Amino acid sequence: MTLEYLAEKELQILLDKDKFQKILNNLLSNALKFTPAQGKITLTIDDLGGKIFLKVADTGRGISKENIPRV
């Protein structure tokens, strides 16, 4: 797994820690679950001027088109 931290080193944000942990855990566990053994998972964190940008990308099979509306 790769971490790309693009935000300021001393970035401070107000957020609900429990909700943020649940969201991050869900995204990462799904990426781990559906990515093959030799696959790649990348977590990117960036600061977009008062908003945090969080992206989880992987080389897994992806979400089927019929399931996209439910995500």
Secondary structure as the mmCIF struct_conf table of DSSP 4:
data_model
#
loop_
_struct_conf.conf_type_id
_struct_conf.id
_struct_conf.beg_label_comp_id
_struct_conf.beg_label_asym_id
_struct_conf.beg_label_seq_id
_struct_conf.end_label_comp_id
_struct_conf.end_label_asym_id
_struct_conf.end_label_seq_id
STRN STRN1 THR A 2 TYR A 5
BEND BEND1 ALA A 7 ALA A 7
TURN_TY1_P TURN_TY1_P1 LYS A 9 GLU A 10
HELX_RH_AL_P HELX_RH_AL_P1 LYS A 17 PHE A 34
BEND BEND2 THR A 35 THR A 35
TURN_TY1_P TURN_TY1_P2 ALA A 37 GLN A 38
STRN STRN2 ILE A 41 ASP A 47
BEND BEND3 GLY A 49 LYS A 51
STRN STRN3 ILE A 52 ASP A 58
BEND BEND4 THR A 59 GLY A 60
TURN_TY1_P TURN_TY1_P3 LYS A 65 ASN A 67
HELX_RH_3T_P HELX_RH_3T_P1 ILE A 68 ARG A 70
#
